[in-house]
C-alpha cells in the first residue's frame, strides 16, 4: 500500500465522520437516559415485564422533557424525599404519583452531585469487572493460536445454550457468541430475567449475561484458557445492552456504526447517538467490538461493493477511536462472500482480506464465513468453509467465525458444529503459520486488486465529503440516504426510534457521559 494513500483514506474518513460525531454530541436518546439509570442501579420490571427504567424515563419525559436529561429531575425528586430510592421512585412514577421538575441553582448542584455519585458506583463495577477479566486471563491463559475461533450458540433457551456453549469450548472454540432472538433489536426495552423462549436466538438480558458468563468461567478453569463471551449491542437499546455487558463482564459485543440503520431501518441519528455512548462504555469496560461490514456483501455484490466494506471499516475505526476505543478493541468485520463461480474468486478473497489486514495491522479483524452462496450442498459448503479458513490463516485474521456446512439448510446441530470445528482445527494446524510465508508478488494479481479497492474507497470517500455543499446535514447521512452502503436507502428523517431522539438543552446533565469522558471513578 502507498502510505500516502492510506493516510489520505483515514483523513477523508475523519472528515466524513466528524459532523456525525458533532450531531451525536448535541443529542440524547431515551436509551442513553435509561442506560444512565441502569448504571445507577435501577433494574427490574413491573408485572407486565415493562422495565422500571422505561417507566421512569417516560414519566420524566412527559413532564419536563429530556432536554435536561433524566438525572436532574430524578435526583431532585429523591432529594426532596418523594421516594427513598430509585426503584420506589420508578414505581410511584409509573402510577402517576410523582411531580418532576428541573431544579435550579444550589438545588440543581445538589441533585447533580447525588446523580454523579450514584452513577459512579456503576462505573466502578465496570472497572472491577475489567480487572477481574485481566486476572482470569492471567490465571487461565489466552488461546495459544490466532485467529481466535468464534462459534455461535443460541437455541432460544439460555439453559440449553449453556451446555452447548461449554461443549463448543471443549471442542476448541475460544469465543462463544449468543446471538439475539430475531426482532430484539427493534424492541425499545430490554427484557428482564432468564429467558427460555426465543426465535433463532436467545434474548439479551442481564440475567442471561450473568448465567452464561458464570458457566464459561467454570469452563475456562476446566480447560486452562479464558473463554470469551459475545453478544449484540445494537438496535434501539444499544446503550443499555452495552451497559449490561460491562456490568456482567462480557468480552466482545457486536457494535457497528451503520448496521442498525441499513439492515433494521433504525433512524440514523438515533443510531449514531446511541452507538457513541455504547462505544464509550465498551472502551471503559475493555470490550472488543465486532463491526458488521460482512452484511453489506449479503445485499450487494462482493466484488463490485468491496470498496464500501473498506470505507465502512475506516468510518468504524474513526467513530470507535473518537469514543475512546483502542486498536486492540477494533474487531473490524469483513467476509468471504464472493461467488465461488467467479474466476479467481479465491485470489480476490485473498486480496480483500490482505487489504484489511494491511490497513489495520493492530486490529483483531473479524473474518466472516460464506453464507450468501451456500446452496444446501453440504459437501460443497464444507469445502468452501475450508477455503475460508485457509484465507484466514494466510492473512493473519484475528477472529475467525466458524462456518457451518448446513448454512441455509437448518439451524446447526452440535454435531454440525463439531465437524465445523474439525475443519478449522485441521486448517490452522496444517497452515496456521502461512501468514509468515505468504507474500504476494509485487504488482501481481493480489496486490493490484488490493490497490484498486483502496483507490475506489478513496474515490467514494471523496464523493461523500464533496457533497457537503449540497447536503442539508452531515454528508455521510446523505450518502446513507442515497443507498451507498449495502444498497439500502435510509434517510435521516425516517426510521424506527426517531421519536426517541432529543436535542440537548443548555442545562443538560448526564453524569455517565461526564465520568466516561473524564475517565473518572467518582
N, C-alpha and C positions, 0 to 999 in steps of 0.2 A: 504494500500500500504506500502511496505517496503521502508522507507525513503532513504535507501542506493541505492535501485534500481531506484527510482525516480531521485536521484542525478546523478546516472550513465547515465540514459537516456538523461538528459539535457547536460551532459558533452559530450556525443557522438554526439548529435545534433550540439553542438557548434564546435566540431572538424570537422564534415562533412560540416558545413556551412561556416566556416571561409575562406577556399580557394576561395569559390564563392564570398564572400564579397571583398576579395583582388582583384579578377578578375574584379569585378564591379568597384572598385575604379580606376583601370587602364584604363578604357574605358569611352567613352561618346557615345551618340546616337543623331541622328537628332532630336528626340523628346525631349530629355533633353535640347538641344540647343534652340529649339522652345519654350519650356516652360520658359526658361530664358528670352526670348524676350517678352513673354506674361506678365511675372512679371514686365517687364519694361514698359508695357502699350501698346504694339503693338497688334492690333486686326483688324478685318475686312477682306474683301476678294475682289478679282477683279470681273469683270463682269461675269466670268465663275465660280465664287464661290470658287476659289483657294485661301486659306488664305494667307495674306501677310507674315505671319511668315514662311510659306513654301517657298515662293519666296525668301525671304531674306536669309534663311539658305542655300537654294540650290545655290544661287549666290555666297555666301561666300565659300561654299564647292568647287564649280567649280574652283575658283581662288586661294584660299590659303589652301584648305583642312580644316578639322575640328580638327586637332590635337592640335591646339591652342585654340579651342573653337570659338564661334562667337563674343564674347564680344570685344576682342581686335580689330579685323578688323572693326567691325561695329562702335564702338565709336571713333575709329581713323578717319573713314570717316566723322562722324558727326563733330569731332573736326576740320577737315580740311575744313569744310564748303561745303562739297559735297551736303548736304541736311540739312534743318533746323530741321527736326525731324525724328523719326523712320519710320512713315508712308510714308513720302515723299521719304525717302531713299529706302524703300522696293519697292515703285512704280518705282523709277528710276532703281533699280537693276533688277527688272523684265523685263525692256526694254533693259537691257544690257548697261546702261549708267553710271555704277559705276565701278571704278577700286579699288578693295580692296587690302590691303597689311597687313603684320604683322609689326606693329611698334616696334621700339627698344628703349632702354634707357629711357630718360625722356618722349619721346612721348608715349611709352608703359605705363609708370606710370600714365601719364595724362589720357590716354584712359581708363585704368583700374579703376582709381578713378571715372571717369564720369559714367562708366558702373555700378559700385557698387552703386553709388548714385541713379541711375535710377531704378535698381532692388530692392533696399531697400524700395522704395516707395510701390512697390507691396507687399513686406513682411509686411510692416506696415499696409497695407489694410487687409491682412490676420489676423494680430494680432487684428485689430479693429473689424473684424467680429467675432473672437473668443470671445472677450469681450462682444460684442453685444449678442451673444448666451447666455453667462453666465447671463447677465442682464434679458433676456427674460425668462430664466428658473426660475430665482429668482422671477420674476414678476408673471408668469403664473403657475409655479409649474411643477413638473415631474409627470408621472403616479404614482398612489399610490401603484400599484401592479406590481410585476415582475412574470414571464417574460414580457418584453415589447412585444406588439402584432404588428407584422410586416406584412404588406399587400402590394401586388404588384398591381400597376396600370400602364397600358401602352396600349394605343389604337393606337399609331402612330401619333396622333394629340394632340399636347400639350394643345390646347384649349378645347379638350374633356377630356384630362387627369385631368385637374384642378378640374372641378366639381365632377368627380368620386373620386378623392383623398379627397376632402373636405367631400363628403358623407361618405367615408370609415372612416375618422377620427371621424365624428359624431356618427358612429355606433360602435366605440371603438378602432379603430386602433391607435397605438401610433407612428408607423413609416410607412411612405409611401415610397415605392421603385418604382422608374420609370425605368423599365428595358429598355435596349437599343434595337434599331432596329437590327434585325438579320443582321449580317455581319459587323456592325460598327467597331468591334474590329480589322478587317482586313483592314480598311481604314487608310492610313498613313497621314491623315489630319483630323482636327476637323471641321465638318460642321458649317456654320455660320447662326446665326439668329434663329427666332422661326420657327419650322418645323411642317408641317401639314400632312405629309405622312411618314409612317414607316412600317416596316414589323415585326409583332409580338413584337413590341416595338416602342419606340419613341427615336429619335436621341438625344444623349447627346451633347448639345451646351450650351454656356454661357448664351444665352438669355433664353433658356428653363429652365436652372437652376434658373435664376433670377425670371422668371414668377412663377414657382412652389413654390419657397421659399417665395415670397411675398404673394401668395394665402394661404399657410399654416400658415404664420404669422397671417393673418386675422382670420383663423380658431382657432389658438391657443388662441387668445384673446377671441374669442367667447366661447370656451369650458373651458377655465381656466386651460389648461395644454399644455405644449410645445409639438408640433408635429414635430417629426424629419423627415428629408428628406434624402433619399439614392439614389445613382446612382452607376455607374460602372467605376472604374479607372483600366482598364485592356486593353489589346490589344496593337496595335502599337503606340497609342497616350496616353498611360498611364500617363506619366509625365504631359502632357498638361491638360488632363482632371482632374487630381488631383489638379493642379494649379487653374483651373477654379472653381473647387469645393471649394477650400479655399477662393477664391475671392468672391464667391457668398453665402458663409455660408451654404454649405451642412453639414450634421451632421455625416453621415456614407457613406463609399464607399466600394464596393466590391473590394478587392485588395488581391489577392492570389499570392504567390511566384511562383507557378508552373502551375496554371490553363491555362494561355495562351499557355504555352509550350505544355501541354498534350492534350488540347481539341480544340485549334485553330492552332496548328502547327506553332507557332511563335518561332523564333530562341531562344534557351535557353539563350545565352549570352545577346542578346537584351533584353530579359525579365528581367533577374536579374539586369542589369544595370538600366533599366527603373524603376523597382519596388523599388530599393533602393532610388532613387531620389523621387519617388512618396511618399514613406513612410516618408521621411524626411519632405515633405510638410504636410502630414497628421498629423505628430507629432506636427508641429508648429501650425496647424490650429485647433487642438483639435478634430480631426475627428476620429471616431471609424471605424476600418477596419473590413470587413467581409471576411473571407477566404473561400475557396471553396472545402473543403475535401468531402463534400456530393457528388460531381460529380464523385469521384473515384468509388462510390458504384453504379453508373448507368452503368458502364462498367465492373466492377468486382464484384464478389460475396461478399455480405455484411458481411458474417461470415468469409469466408476464407481471405478476404482482410482487416479485421478490424484493424489489426496492421499497415497497410500502412496509414490509417487515423491518427492514433496516431503519427506515425513518421512524417507525414506532419505537424500535429499540433505543434510538438516540433520544427521542422525546421522553420515554420512560426513564432513561438514565438521568436526564436533566431534572424531571419532576422529582425523582427519588432523591437525588443529591441535594436539591433545594430544601427538601423536607428533613434532611439530616442523615439519610442512609449512606453507608459506605460501600465501596466496590464489592466487598465480600458478601454483602447482603443483596446483590442485584442478580437474581436468578432470571435473567432476560430470556424470553422464550423464542424458539423457532422450531421448525418441524420438517420431517421427511415426508413431504406431501406431493412431490412431483409424480405425475402419471408415469408408471413404470414402462408404458409402451412408448414414451418419448425417447428418441435416440439419445444416447449418452446421458440418460437420466441419473445414473449413479455418479457420473463425473460432475453433473450440475449440482447434485446434492452435496458432494464434497466441496465444491466451490462456495456454495452458500454457507455451509457450516464453518468452513475455514475463514470466510469473511467475518462472520460473527465473532469467532474466537480471536481473530487478529484485532478487530476493533475494540473488543472488551477483554483484554488479556487477564485482568484480575477478577473478573466476574464469574460466579459459578453458573454458567449458562445452562438453561433447562432445555434439553433436547427431547422433542416430542415424536412419537412413533406414527407410522402411517395409519390413517383412518378413512380418508376420503375414497381411496382406491382399493380398499379391502372389499372383496367381492362375495365372501362366503366360502370361497375355496380355501379351506384351512391349510392345505399344503403350500399353496402359493403364498398365503398370508404369513406362514411360518418362515418361509424363505425371505419375504420382504422384511420381516422383523429382524432377521439375521443380517441383512444388508444394512438396515438402520443401526443396529448395534455396532456393526463394523465401522460405519462413518463416525459414530460417537467415539470409538476407540482411536481412530486415526486422527481425529481433530481435537482431542482433549476436552470434550464436553465435561461440565461439572456435575450435572444432574441428568440421569437417563431414565425417562419414564418407560416402564416395561410395556412393550407392545403385546397384544393378545391376538392369537390366530383366529379366535372366534369373534373378533371385532366385526360388527354389522350382522352378527348372527344371533347371539344370545348374551345375556349378562354372564360373564365368565364364572365357571365353577372353580373351586380350589384346585382341581386337577389341571385346569387350563392355566392357572397362574403358575403352578409347579412346572409345567412344560415351558412356559414363557421364561421363567427364571433360569431353567436349564439352558435355554438358548443364550441368555445374557451371560451366564457364567462361562459357557464354552467360548464365546467370542472374546470376552475380556481375559480369560485365562490364556487363550491362544494368541491374542493380538493386542492385549492391553498396552503393550509398550510401543506400538507402532507410531504413536504421536512423536516419539523421539527420532524416528527414522523417516517419517513421511515429509518430504519437501518437494512439492510440485515444481516442475521445471520453470525457470524464468520465462515469462511470455508464452507459456503453454496454455492449453485449453482452460485449466482451472484458474490460473492467475488472471488470465484475460477476462474470464467470466466474472470473477470477483470484482475486478476494477470496473467492469461495465455496470454491475449492480450498484457499486458505490457512486459512480458518476450519475446514474439515474436517480439515486437517493438525493444527491446534492441538487439536481435539477428540480425534483419535486419540492424540496425544502425552499429553494429559491422562489418557486411559484407561490408557495404558501405565504412566505414573508412578503413577496412582491404585491400580494393582494391587500396589503394593509390600507392602501388609499381608498380602495373600493368597499372594504368591509366596514360594517357599522360597529363591530366589536372586534375582539381578538381574531386575527385572520385564521388561526387554527380552527376556531369554531366554524368559520365559513367553509373551510376545507372539509370538515366533518359533515357539514350540511350538504355539501356537493357530492358526497359518496366517495371521497378519496380513499378511505380505508375500508377494506372488506366489502366494497360495493354497496355499502349501507348509507343512506341519506338520513341524517339526524339533525334537524335544525335546533338551535338553542332555545327557541320559544315553545317547543313541544317536548313530549316525552313524559314518562311516569316520574312522579316525585317533584315536579316543578313547583307545586303548591307548598312544598316543604322547604323552599329556599327563601331566606330572609336577608335583606340588606342590613348590615350593622349600623346602628346609630352612633352618635358621638360619645355616648356613655357606655358603650358595650363592654362587658367584662366576661371573660372566660378564664378562670384560674388554671384550667387544664392546659390550654394553649400557652399561657404565660409560663407555666412550670416547664413544659416541654421545650419551648424555645429558649428559655434561660438555662436549661439543664439543671434546674434546682430541685431540691427534695422537700423544701418547706416554704 
